[in-house]
Structures are given as structure tokens and as C-alpha cells.
Amino acid sequence: MPGDPQQWREQARECIRSARHSRSSLDRENLAVLATKWLQLAAIYESDNALLERWGDRFSNVISPRLSLNCDLKGSLTPG
């Protein structure tokens, strides 16, 4: 499966840094939600990947529907 959980965690850190500098409470809230979604994505990916590794190659083409995410206009991640 494609993806980089470390990169997603870095995105979460960037959201938190941006939230700390934002003057808008709505922006801070949205950035905090987005940071949480990036961290959830990393955790889901790692969990699913660990299961796939345990199950072996016969399930290597299975991609979790939980990883099918889209970014909505407010910047939060929603199931796709």
C-alpha cells in the first residue's frame, strides 16, 4: 500500500504549529481537527499494514476502505 505515516505525522505537527500562530479560533479548531485526522490516518495505515504483513501475500491487494479519504473544503479529512 502506498503511503508514509511519518510524513502524515509531520503534517500533523505542521497543523499544530500553524494553529499556535493563528489568531482565529475557528482556524485553530480546524487545524487541530486536521492534525488529529493526519494522526488517525497514520495509525490506521500502520495497523492495516501490520495485519496485511501477518496474513501474507494472499491479501496484498486488499486496500482498507478507511484509507480512502478526501479533504473537504474546511480542511478536515472525510471518508471517501
Buried (B, 14 or more C-beta within 10 A) or exposed (E): EEBEBEEBBEBBEBBBEBBEEBEEEEBBEBBBBBBBBBBBBBEBBEEBBEEBEEEEEEEEEEEBEBBEBEEEEEEBBEEE
